[in-house]
Amino acid sequence: MQKFIDRKLEMTTLENEYARSDASFVVLYGRRRVGKTTLINHFCEEKKTIYFLATEEKESENRKSFKDLISNTFQNDLLANASLDSWIPIFRLIADESRNERLILVIDEFQYLCKANKAFPSIMQKVWDDILSKANVMLILCGSLINMMTSQVLNYDSPLYGRRTAQIKLKQIEFSYYHEFDDTLSKDEQIQQYAVTGGVPKYVELFRKKDDIITSIRENVLSPNSFLYAEPEFLLQKEVSEIGSYFSVLKTIAAGNHKLGKIAAALSVSQSSLTSYLKTLIDLDIIERDVPITEEIPEKSKMGLYRIKDNFISFWFKFVYPNRALLESGRIRYVEDKLRQNFLDNHVAYIYEDICREDIWNLLSEGVSFNRSGRWWGSKDVEIDIVAYDSVGKDIVFGECKYSKQKKGMDVLTNLQTKAESVKWKNDIRDEFYVLYSKSGFSDALIDYTSQHNNVFLRRI
């Protein structure tokens, strides 16, 4: 059973919807294994709940299973013995029973009903408009196929558009909560595990209580028989057609090609032909288009870079996908040895930067004011790990993230101050702050300097 961690905002939303005086309609969706069912189960504890899991069977089989569930729940022999070719009588019974107490009706994997019958969103629209919206019911439609949930429930052209009273796109758990999965891990062990598992609870459960990260990777990812060996295929095969084309794009980005032109050149295709693939991967929360944080109109920026934002997908396309022939021929140890040589520098160090960018918001409690934060890079190969600034004020923060075994000294700060000069933002009036992140701490000279300058912060993560 997955441990329930974080989800405070999502729980507040659900509780508020449950407390409504009228009917509520919540759409809950997100990628596989991100913890949707765990969230629902936790929320529904000690509440009268009807939970129905749709399957990939015919609509008639799903309707029969739903009818049996409802007749058993309310001990209704009339419904149990009825032969139905409509969903309406089943929902009417639910509405009638809700007069006695508020009911939560969960329909999980809702997209399978839509897949079995393309008209099902229209059926559900009629059910909501004529029956459930007038009942003492909280309806939760849950799904793990993001594209289908978006098109069938959320988009403007869906019959259900405008009916929902709330929606939750469940995302991965942030690193700041990672220690709650296993408080026996050191901070560095947490970082290394997070670099592979991200914030996907199911993945984290597999890696817990393991002493050595490479051993965990071998057992859970590298072995062709392991649980996560083919996970990206399972994630994408029901979301997209041409899965091979998407794999080619992801492999190319994982290899270090982040500009649209470089991705197209590596694949020997036109840039325009990549647009739909990239948009789909962005919609699925697998990649992101990143621009320098100071860009005023991000969507029109010519500085855009494409990055894999999912830690596990990034890891898999760096270390598993290029080596599948070796792994499937039994040469797991060879791949493992290569992984040991490259894992920290070529993967963990980059994830460490993301962790620091998440932590930067804690500087707000230090009296520094900012409302935007992200990466920054210029046209002359100048890159800064973190730039955060106040769009309506004059505070700006420059940050550097160093994941290495050595303590960091004054040279890191001096180099960062030099790079900061390249950032053209309110240069004449801005108040500059600097933050240095280091896995291994800082030199005495840098610590002494910081004690005398209140615009420099040191963070050890």
Backbone torsions as a table, in degrees:
resi	resn	phi	psi	omega
1	MET	NA	132.7	-178.6
2	GLN	-70.4	138.0	176.7
3	LYS	-73.0	138.0	-178.0
4	PHE	-89.3	116.0	-175.3
5	ILE	-132.7	139.7	176.9
6	ASP	61.2	-133.9	-179.4
7	ARG	58.7	30.2	-178.4
8	LYS	-65.3	-45.7	-179.3
9	LEU	-63.9	-42.7	-179.5
10	GLU	-65.3	-40.8	178.5
11	MET	-64.2	-38.9	177.7
12	THR	-61.9	-44.0	178.6
13	THR	-59.9	-46.7	-178.9
14	LEU	-64.6	-42.6	180.0
15	GLU	-64.8	-38.8	177.6
16	ASN	-64.2	-38.9	178.2
17	GLU	-67.7	-37.2	179.0
18	TYR	-67.1	-32.0	-176.7
19	ALA	-81.5	-5.1	179.8
20	ARG	-59.9	150.1	179.1
21	SER	-80.5	-15.6	178.3
22	ASP	-119.0	-173.2	-178.6
23	ALA	-68.1	150.9	176.2
24	SER	-129.9	154.0	-174.0
25	PHE	-138.2	105.4	-175.4
26	VAL	-110.5	131.9	173.2
27	VAL	-104.5	121.3	-179.3
28	LEU	-121.7	120.6	-177.5
29	TYR	-146.5	162.6	-178.5
30	GLY	165.4	166.6	-175.5
31	ARG	-61.3	162.0	177.3
32	ARG	-55.7	143.5	171.6
33	ARG	68.5	12.7	-177.2
34	VAL	-83.4	-9.5	174.1
35	GLY	109.9	22.6	-178.3
36	LYS	-64.1	-48.0	-178.4
37	THR	-66.2	-37.7	177.3
38	THR	-62.1	-41.9	177.1
39	LEU	-62.1	-46.3	-179.7
40	ILE	-61.6	-46.4	-179.1
41	ASN	-61.1	-41.2	-179.9
42	HIS	-65.6	-43.8	-179.8
43	PHE	-65.0	-38.3	-173.3
44	CYS	-82.5	-3.1	178.7
45	GLU	-55.3	130.5	176.9
46	GLU	64.8	19.8	172.9
47	LYS	-120.5	145.6	178.8
48	LYS	-68.2	112.9	-171.5
49	THR	-131.1	138.7	170.3
50	ILE	-113.5	118.1	-177.1
51	TYR	-114.5	119.2	178.9
52	PHE	-120.5	126.5	178.4
53	LEU	-103.8	110.0	178.1
54	ALA	-70.6	152.2	179.7
55	THR	-122.2	177.4	179.7
56	GLU	-87.6	17.9	176.6
57	GLU	-78.1	179.4	176.7
58	LYS	-61.5	158.0	178.1
59	GLU	-58.6	-39.8	-178.7
60	SER	-61.7	-36.9	178.8
61	GLU	-69.7	-40.1	176.5
62	ASN	-64.6	-40.9	179.9
63	ARG	-64.3	-39.9	178.3
64	LYS	-64.8	-42.3	178.6
65	SER	-63.7	-39.3	179.0
66	PHE	-66.9	-42.2	178.2
67	LYS	-61.3	-43.3	179.3
68	ASP	-64.3	-40.4	178.8
69	LEU	-61.5	-46.6	-176.5
70	ILE	-70.2	-41.0	179.6
71	SER	-65.0	-37.7	177.4
72	ASN	-70.0	-39.9	-178.6
73	THR	-60.7	-41.3	-175.5
74	PHE	-106.8	9.4	178.0
75	GLN	51.5	49.4	-176.8
76	ASN	-105.4	101.7	-176.9
77	ASP	-68.2	-32.1	-179.0
78	LEU	-62.5	-45.1	178.5
79	LEU	-69.6	-37.0	-178.2
80	ALA	-61.1	-35.8	-175.8
81	ASN	-94.1	-2.8	-177.2
82	ALA	-79.1	146.7	173.4
83	SER	-107.3	111.8	-170.5
84	LEU	-114.2	141.2	170.3
85	ASP	-116.3	18.0	179.7
86	SER	-140.0	149.6	177.5
87	TRP	-84.9	-20.2	-169.7
88	ILE	-56.2	-49.3	-178.4
89	PRO	-59.7	-30.9	-179.1
90	ILE	-68.4	-45.6	179.2
91	PHE	-68.1	-31.0	177.5
92	ARG	-64.1	-39.1	178.2
93	LEU	-63.8	-41.0	177.6
94	ILE	-59.9	-44.7	179.9
95	ALA	-62.8	-41.4	178.7
96	ASP	-62.0	-42.4	-178.1
97	GLU	-69.2	-24.8	-178.2
98	SER	-71.8	-7.8	176.5
99	ARG	-66.0	-26.6	-177.0
100	ASN	-83.7	-35.8	178.4
101	GLU	-161.6	157.6	-179.8
102	ARG	-66.9	133.9	-179.4
103	LEU	-113.5	142.5	170.0
104	ILE	-104.5	123.4	176.6
105	LEU	-112.4	114.0	179.4
106	VAL	-105.9	123.1	171.2
107	ILE	-112.6	103.8	-176.3
108	ASP	-91.1	151.2	-174.8
109	GLU	53.2	47.2	-177.7
110	PHE	-56.8	-30.0	-175.9
111	GLN	-62.8	-23.1	179.6
112	TYR	-69.1	-31.8	176.1
113	LEU	-67.4	-38.2	178.2
114	CYS	-69.8	-32.4	179.4
115	LYS	-70.7	-37.8	-180.0
116	ALA	-72.0	-31.5	180.0
117	ASN	-144.3	107.9	-176.3
118	LYS	-61.4	-19.0	179.5
119	ALA	-88.1	1.5	-175.0
120	PHE	-61.9	-36.3	175.3
121	PRO	-57.2	-34.7	176.9
122	SER	-68.9	-38.0	176.0
123	ILE	-62.4	-43.6	-178.6
124	MET	-68.1	-31.6	176.2
125	GLN	-62.1	-45.7	179.9
126	LYS	-65.0	-41.8	178.5
127	VAL	-59.3	-45.3	-178.6
128	TRP	-68.4	-49.4	-175.1
129	ASP	-63.5	-42.8	-172.0
130	ASP	-92.8	-23.6	-170.9
131	ILE	-125.0	-66.7	-168.9
132	LEU	-70.5	-32.5	-179.0
133	SER	-64.7	-18.9	-179.7
134	LYS	-100.7	2.3	-176.0
135	ALA	-105.5	172.4	178.9
136	ASN	-91.9	63.5	-170.4
137	VAL	-127.2	143.3	168.2
138	MET	-111.8	109.5	-178.8
139	LEU	-93.7	128.3	175.1
140	ILE	-120.6	114.5	172.9
141	LEU	-97.9	122.0	-174.0
142	CYS	-122.0	142.0	179.5
143	GLY	-156.7	153.4	-177.7
144	SER	-111.7	-4.6	174.2
145	LEU	-98.0	101.1	-169.5
146	ILE	-61.7	-44.6	-178.8
147	ASN	-60.5	-43.5	-178.5
148	MET	-71.2	-40.4	179.0
149	MET	-63.5	-37.4	179.1
150	THR	-67.2	-47.6	-175.8
151	SER	-73.4	-37.3	-174.2
152	GLN	-86.3	-20.2	-173.9
153	VAL	-124.3	-42.2	-167.6
154	LEU	-97.9	-31.5	-173.7
155	ASN	-67.8	158.0	-176.6
156	TYR	-58.7	-36.2	-176.4
157	ASP	-86.5	5.4	175.1
158	SER	-80.6	140.4	176.3
159	PRO	-58.0	-23.3	-178.1
160	LEU	-89.8	-0.7	-178.0
161	TYR	-59.3	134.8	176.7
162	GLY	86.0	-5.6	-179.6
163	ARG	-86.1	-32.5	-174.4
164	ARG	-63.6	148.4	174.8
165	THR	-102.5	-12.8	175.5
166	ALA	-163.6	154.6	173.0
167	GLN	-139.1	145.8	179.5
168	ILE	-130.8	117.1	170.2
169	LYS	-96.6	104.1	-172.8
170	LEU	-76.0	125.1	-178.1
171	LYS	-111.3	177.1	-179.0
172	GLN	-69.9	155.0	-179.2
173	ILE	-75.8	136.0	-177.0
174	GLU	-69.3	156.1	-177.5
175	PHE	-60.9	-30.0	-177.4
176	SER	-60.5	-17.9	177.5
177	TYR	-101.3	-0.6	-170.0
178	TYR	-61.8	-33.2	-178.0
179	HIS	-63.5	-20.8	-178.9
180	GLU	-71.9	-19.9	175.2
181	PHE	-68.7	-39.2	-178.6
182	ASP	-157.0	100.9	-175.5
183	ASP	-79.8	3.0	176.4
184	THR	-87.4	-11.1	-178.8
185	LEU	-80.3	142.7	172.8
186	SER	-71.4	166.2	179.3
187	LYS	-59.3	-41.5	-178.6
188	ASP	-68.2	-36.8	176.3
189	GLU	-64.4	-37.8	176.5
190	GLN	-62.3	-45.0	-178.9
191	ILE	-61.3	-44.7	-177.7
192	GLN	-66.6	-39.8	176.6
193	GLN	-66.5	-42.6	-179.4
194	TYR	-62.8	-32.9	179.3
195	ALA	-61.7	-23.7	178.3
196	VAL	-100.7	-46.8	-172.2
197	THR	-86.8	-18.7	-171.9
198	GLY	60.5	-146.5	178.2
199	GLY	-109.2	34.3	178.0
200	VAL	-89.4	110.2	-173.0
201	PRO	-53.5	-40.7	-178.2
202	LYS	-63.0	-40.0	178.7
203	TYR	-65.9	-42.4	-178.7
204	VAL	-61.2	-40.7	179.6
205	GLU	-58.4	-37.3	-179.6
206	LEU	-67.0	-32.6	-174.1
207	PHE	-92.6	-8.0	-176.4
208	ARG	-67.2	152.0	175.6
209	LYS	64.0	20.8	176.2
210	LYS	-99.6	135.7	-175.8
211	ASP	-78.5	-31.5	-173.1
212	ASP	-126.6	125.2	-175.2
213	ILE	-63.5	-38.2	-178.8
214	ILE	-66.8	-37.8	175.9
215	THR	-62.0	-42.8	178.6
216	SER	-61.8	-41.3	179.2
217	ILE	-64.2	-44.0	-179.7
218	ARG	-60.1	-44.6	-175.0
219	GLU	-73.7	-32.7	-171.9
220	ASN	-106.0	-15.3	-174.9
221	VAL	-129.2	-47.1	-171.4
222	LEU	-74.8	-34.1	-179.2
223	SER	-68.9	129.5	179.5
224	PRO	-57.7	-19.1	179.1
225	ASN	-95.8	1.5	-174.2
226	SER	-80.4	162.4	-173.4
227	PHE	-59.8	-38.5	-172.4
228	LEU	-103.7	5.4	-175.2
229	TYR	-58.3	-42.6	-177.8
230	ALA	-112.2	22.0	-174.8
231	GLU	-55.8	-45.1	179.7
232	PRO	-59.3	-31.8	176.7
233	GLU	-65.5	-43.3	178.8
234	PHE	-65.1	-36.2	-178.9
235	LEU	-66.7	-37.1	-171.8
236	LEU	-98.6	-24.1	-168.9
237	GLN	-64.6	-27.5	179.0
238	LYS	-97.0	-6.5	-179.8
239	GLU	-94.4	-31.1	-172.5
240	VAL	-136.1	158.1	165.9
241	SER	-94.9	172.6	179.8
242	GLU	52.9	51.3	-176.5
243	ILE	-57.9	-30.3	178.9
244	GLY	-62.1	-37.5	179.2
245	SER	-66.4	-40.7	178.7
246	TYR	-67.0	-37.9	177.5
247	PHE	-63.5	-38.7	179.3
248	SER	-63.2	-41.3	178.1
249	VAL	-63.4	-47.2	-178.0
250	LEU	-65.7	-39.7	177.8
251	LYS	-61.7	-40.5	-178.4
252	THR	-67.2	-41.9	177.9
253	ILE	-66.7	-42.3	-179.7
254	ALA	-62.1	-26.8	-179.8
255	ALA	-79.0	-2.0	175.7
256	GLY	108.3	8.2	177.5
257	ASN	-94.5	104.1	-173.5
258	HIS	-108.1	-22.5	178.3
259	LYS	-82.2	145.8	-178.8
260	LEU	-56.4	-42.3	-179.5
261	GLY	-62.5	-40.6	-179.8
262	LYS	-69.8	-37.5	177.7
263	ILE	-63.2	-45.9	-179.7
264	ALA	-63.1	-41.6	-179.1
265	ALA	-65.6	-41.8	-179.6
266	ALA	-63.9	-31.2	-178.9
267	LEU	-96.0	-2.9	-178.9
268	SER	56.9	45.2	177.1
269	VAL	-131.9	168.2	177.4
270	SER	-77.8	154.3	179.5
271	GLN	-63.4	-39.3	-178.0
272	SER	-62.8	-30.3	-178.6
273	SER	-72.9	-14.3	-179.1
274	LEU	-88.8	-16.0	-170.5
275	THR	-55.0	-48.8	-176.1
276	SER	-67.0	-37.1	179.0
277	TYR	-64.5	-45.3	-178.8
278	LEU	-65.1	-41.1	179.4
279	LYS	-62.5	-43.3	179.3
280	THR	-61.9	-44.3	179.6
281	LEU	-65.3	-32.6	175.1
282	ILE	-68.3	-44.4	179.5
283	ASP	-61.4	-30.7	-179.3
284	LEU	-85.4	3.9	179.6
285	ASP	64.0	26.6	179.1
286	ILE	-94.0	-39.8	175.6
287	ILE	-124.9	170.5	174.9
288	GLU	-140.5	150.7	171.6
289	ARG	-98.2	116.6	-175.1
290	ASP	-107.8	140.5	174.5
291	VAL	-129.6	158.5	176.3
292	PRO	-53.2	135.1	-170.8
293	ILE	-60.4	-21.7	-178.9
294	THR	-85.5	-2.6	178.1
295	GLU	-64.4	125.9	-175.4
296	GLU	-77.8	-31.5	178.1
297	ILE	-124.5	82.6	-173.1
298	PRO	-54.0	-40.1	-175.1
299	GLU	-67.3	-19.3	179.6
300	LYS	-103.7	0.6	-177.3
301	SER	-68.4	140.4	176.5
302	LYS	-93.3	5.9	-178.3
303	MET	-98.3	8.8	-173.7
304	GLY	-61.7	139.3	175.2
305	LEU	-126.8	142.7	178.9
306	TYR	-101.5	128.8	-178.6
307	ARG	-132.1	148.3	172.8
308	ILE	-78.8	121.4	-176.0
309	LYS	-96.1	-14.4	179.6
310	ASP	-88.8	117.8	-175.0
311	ASN	-57.9	-45.5	-177.0
312	PHE	-67.2	-43.7	178.8
313	ILE	-60.3	-42.2	178.8
314	SER	-61.3	-47.7	178.9
315	PHE	-59.8	-46.2	-174.7
316	TRP	-62.3	-41.5	-178.2
317	PHE	-78.2	-16.6	174.1
318	LYS	-83.8	-40.7	-167.7
319	PHE	-118.4	-20.6	-177.7
320	VAL	-102.4	-56.8	-174.5
321	TYR	-56.1	-44.9	180.0
322	PRO	-68.2	-16.0	-174.6
323	ASN	-114.2	18.5	-175.2
324	ARG	-63.3	-36.1	179.1
325	ALA	-62.0	-42.6	177.4
326	LEU	-64.6	-45.2	-177.4
327	LEU	-64.2	-41.7	-176.9
328	GLU	-78.0	-12.6	174.0
329	SER	-96.2	9.1	174.0
330	GLY	90.8	5.6	-177.8
331	ARG	-92.3	51.4	-177.0
332	ILE	-66.1	-40.1	-178.0
333	ARG	-63.1	-36.0	178.7
334	TYR	-63.5	-46.5	178.7
335	VAL	-64.6	-38.3	179.0
336	GLU	-61.7	-41.4	178.9
337	ASP	-63.2	-41.6	176.8
338	LYS	-63.7	-37.9	179.3
339	LEU	-63.4	-43.3	179.6
340	ARG	-59.3	-34.6	-178.2
341	GLN	-75.1	-27.2	-170.7
342	ASN	-118.1	-11.7	-171.0
343	PHE	-59.0	-48.1	-175.0
344	LEU	-70.4	-51.9	-174.3
345	ASP	-74.0	-36.8	-173.5
346	ASN	-95.3	-4.9	179.8
347	HIS	-138.3	-59.1	-174.6
348	VAL	-60.4	-39.7	-177.9
349	ALA	-59.2	-34.9	179.6
350	TYR	-75.1	-37.9	177.4
351	ILE	-67.3	-33.7	176.9
352	TYR	-57.8	-38.9	177.4
353	GLU	-61.4	-41.0	178.5
354	ASP	-63.4	-39.9	178.6
355	ILE	-61.9	-41.7	179.0
356	CYS	-67.0	-38.1	178.3
357	ARG	-65.0	-30.2	174.8
358	GLU	-70.4	-38.5	-176.8
359	ASP	-73.0	-23.3	-172.1
360	ILE	-56.7	-28.0	-178.3
361	TRP	-64.0	-19.0	176.9
362	ASN	-67.8	-16.6	177.7
363	LEU	-66.8	-17.9	178.5
364	LEU	-58.6	-32.6	179.9
365	SER	-74.4	-9.8	178.5
366	GLU	-91.8	4.1	177.9
367	GLY	93.5	1.7	176.9
368	VAL	-86.0	135.5	-176.1
369	SER	-106.6	123.6	173.5
370	PHE	-159.1	155.2	179.4
371	ASN	-132.4	2.3	175.7
372	ARG	-135.5	140.2	-178.7
373	SER	-150.8	143.5	177.9
374	GLY	174.0	-164.5	177.0
375	ARG	-80.3	164.0	171.7
376	TRP	-144.2	139.6	172.3
377	TRP	-147.9	152.6	-178.6
378	GLY	-112.4	-175.3	-177.1
379	SER	-81.2	-9.0	-177.2
380	LYS	-113.9	40.3	175.8
381	ASP	60.3	27.0	173.2
382	VAL	-95.8	124.8	-179.9
383	GLU	-126.9	140.3	175.9
384	ILE	-127.4	128.1	-174.2
385	ASP	-60.1	-41.5	-177.4
386	ILE	-138.1	129.9	167.1
387	VAL	-132.0	126.0	178.9
388	ALA	-131.1	137.8	-177.2
389	TYR	-150.0	163.3	178.8
390	ASP	-96.9	109.2	-174.0
391	SER	-64.8	-20.3	179.2
392	VAL	-112.9	5.7	179.5
393	GLY	-126.6	-147.0	-178.1
394	LYS	-136.3	7.5	176.2
395	ASP	-79.5	137.5	175.1
396	ILE	-141.2	139.0	-177.2
397	VAL	-118.1	134.9	175.0
398	PHE	-116.4	131.7	-176.3
399	GLY	-130.9	146.9	177.2
400	GLU	-126.4	138.1	-176.6
401	CYS	-120.4	123.0	-176.1
402	LYS	-125.3	110.8	176.8
403	TYR	-103.2	93.5	-178.9
404	SER	-155.2	172.4	-176.5
405	LYS	-83.8	-11.6	-176.3
406	GLN	-96.7	145.6	172.3
407	LYS	-66.4	148.6	-177.8
408	LYS	-100.2	139.8	-174.5
409	GLY	-115.1	-164.9	-175.5
410	MET	-60.4	-28.7	-177.6
411	ASP	-62.0	-32.2	179.2
412	VAL	-66.6	-44.0	178.4
413	LEU	-65.3	-44.7	-179.4
414	THR	-60.4	-42.6	179.0
415	ASN	-64.1	-40.4	179.5
416	LEU	-65.5	-41.1	178.9
417	GLN	-63.0	-35.5	177.5
418	THR	-67.6	-44.4	179.9
419	LYS	-65.1	-32.4	-178.7
420	ALA	-60.8	-26.4	-179.8
421	GLU	-64.7	-21.3	-179.0
422	SER	-78.4	-15.6	-178.1
423	VAL	-84.3	109.6	-177.1
424	LYS	-89.2	93.3	178.5
425	TRP	-151.8	108.0	177.7
426	LYS	47.1	42.8	-172.4
427	ASN	-57.0	-32.0	-175.2
428	ASP	-79.0	-23.7	-173.5
429	ILE	-123.2	-4.9	-171.3
430	ARG	-72.5	151.7	172.0
431	ASP	-101.9	116.7	-173.7
432	GLU	-94.4	138.5	174.0
433	PHE	-128.8	152.9	-178.7
434	TYR	-131.1	139.1	176.5
435	VAL	-133.3	131.1	179.2
436	LEU	-115.2	129.2	175.7
437	TYR	-107.6	136.7	178.3
438	SER	-147.2	136.5	175.7
439	LYS	-69.1	-33.1	-170.0
440	SER	-108.6	6.9	176.8
441	GLY	94.2	-164.9	-170.5
442	PHE	-137.3	156.7	179.3
443	SER	-70.2	158.8	178.8
444	ASP	-61.2	-38.2	-178.8
445	ALA	-62.8	-41.3	-180.0
446	LEU	-69.4	-39.4	178.0
447	ILE	-63.3	-42.2	179.0
448	ASP	-63.8	-42.1	179.3
449	TYR	-61.6	-42.4	-178.2
450	THR	-63.7	-35.4	-179.6
451	SER	-65.5	-20.0	-178.6
452	GLN	-103.2	-4.0	-178.7
453	HIS	-132.0	109.8	-174.4
454	ASN	-79.5	6.6	176.2
455	ASN	-104.5	10.5	178.4
456	VAL	-121.7	130.1	-178.6
457	PHE	-122.6	141.5	176.8
458	LEU	-115.4	132.2	-179.6
459	ARG	-129.0	124.5	176.4
460	ARG	-106.9	114.1	177.7
461	ILE	-123.0	NA	NA
